[in-house]
């Protein structure tokens, strides 16, 4: 069975995906159309080849954990030849529940480790910061 290249898959998926969320941002005369996506393993939530979590060989995803301590689940995906026919075996998940700086350091190290995806490191840390803020807002509302 032959598999299409990542570029061909991107040409098919970029405008016809069930994860797309098209928004028009109105800023006076300048109307800008931005296309977001809700697909898994997309750290920036933007519809672009660089961040796409479905077709890239190596992707990185962050999901918030619903627990008392908060934290994040780091998901790394790699399309090796041995796991191509078994997608469930191609992902590895790690739960990170320490303080903000240690989790940020771990996320950045995972992206930079052995050249995995160093271009996603800053976006992943920014997403961790957003998840951390949302978890702390919930805690603050409960104490008031």
C-alpha positions in Angstrom: 0.0 0.0 0.0 1.5 3.3 -1.0 1.0 6.4 1.1 0.7 9.9 -0.4 3.3 12.5 0.5 2.7 15.1 3.2 2.4 17.9 0.6 -0.3 16.0 -1.4 -2.2 15.3 1.8 -2.0 19.0 2.7 -3.5 20.0 -0.6 -6.5 17.8 0.0 -7.0 18.7 3.7 -6.3 22.4 3.8 -9.7 23.6 2.6 -11.8 20.6 3.3 -11.4 19.5 6.9 -14.1 19.0 9.5 -11.8 20.7 12.1 -11.8 24.1 10.3 -13.2 27.3 11.9 -13.2 30.2 9.6 -13.4 33.7 11.2 -13.5 37.2 9.7 -11.9 39.7 12.0 -13.3 43.2 11.5 -10.9 46.0 12.2 -12.4 49.0 10.5 -11.6 49.0 6.8 -9.3 46.1 7.1 -11.3 42.9 7.1 -9.0 39.9 7.6 -10.0 36.3 7.3 -8.3 33.9 9.6 -8.7 30.2 9.5 -8.3 28.3 12.8 -8.5 24.6 13.4 -9.5 22.3 16.3 -7.5 19.3 15.2 -5.5 17.3 17.8 -1.7 17.9 18.1 -1.9 21.5 16.7 -0.2 23.7 19.2 -1.0 27.0 17.5 -4.6 26.2 16.4 -3.8 27.7 13.0 -4.6 26.1 9.7 -1.2 25.8 8.1 1.1 23.1 6.9 3.7 23.8 9.6 1.2 23.3 12.5 -1.0 20.6 11.0 -1.4 17.7 13.4 -2.9 15.2 11.0 -0.3 15.1 8.1 3.1 16.0 9.6 5.4 13.1 10.4 6.3 14.6 13.8 3.7 16.6 15.8 3.3 17.9 19.3 0.1 18.5 21.2 -0.8 19.9 24.6 -4.1 19.2 26.4 -5.2 20.4 29.8 -5.7 17.9 32.6 -8.9 18.0 34.7 -7.5 17.2 38.1 -7.0 18.9 41.5 -3.4 19.9 40.7 -4.0 20.9 37.1 -1.3 20.4 34.6 -1.0 19.3 31.0 -0.8 16.2 28.9 2.1 16.3 26.4 1.4 14.2 23.3 4.2 13.5 20.8 3.5 11.7 17.5 6.0 10.2 15.2 5.2 8.4 11.9 7.9 5.8 11.8 7.6 3.1 9.2 6.9 0.4 11.8 4.0 2.3 13.3 2.5 3.5 10.0 -0.3 0.9 10.0 -0.9 1.2 13.8 -1.7 4.8 14.6 -2.3 4.1 18.3 1.3 2.9 18.7 2.7 6.1 17.1 1.9 8.4 20.0 3.4 8.9 23.4 1.8 10.7 26.2 3.3 12.3 29.3 1.4 14.0 32.1 3.2 17.1 33.5 1.8 18.4 36.8 4.7 20.4 38.4 4.9 24.1 38.7 4.8 26.5 35.7 8.6 26.8 35.1 9.4 23.1 35.3 6.5 22.2 33.0 7.6 24.9 30.5 11.2 23.7 30.6 10.0 20.1 30.0 7.8 21.1 27.1 10.6 23.1 25.5 13.1 20.3 26.0 10.7 17.7 24.4 10.4 19.9 21.3 14.2 20.5 21.1 15.2 16.9 22.0 17.2 15.4 19.2 15.9 17.9 16.7 12.3 16.7 17.2 10.4 19.9 16.3 12.4 22.9 17.6 10.2 25.3 15.5 7.2 24.4 17.7 9.0 25.0 21.1 7.9 28.6 21.5 4.3 27.9 20.4 4.0 25.0 22.8 5.3 27.1 25.7 2.7 29.8 24.8 -0.1 27.2 24.7 1.1 25.9 28.1 0.9 29.4 29.5 -2.6 29.8 28.2 -3.7 26.5 29.7 -2.0 27.4 33.0 -3.8 30.8 33.2 -7.2 29.1 32.5 -6.6 26.6 35.2 -5.6 29.3 37.7 -8.7 31.4 36.9 -10.9 28.5 37.8 -9.1 28.2 41.2 -9.4 32.0 41.9 -13.2 31.9 41.2 -13.7 29.0 43.6 -11.9 30.8 46.5 -13.9 34.0 46.1 
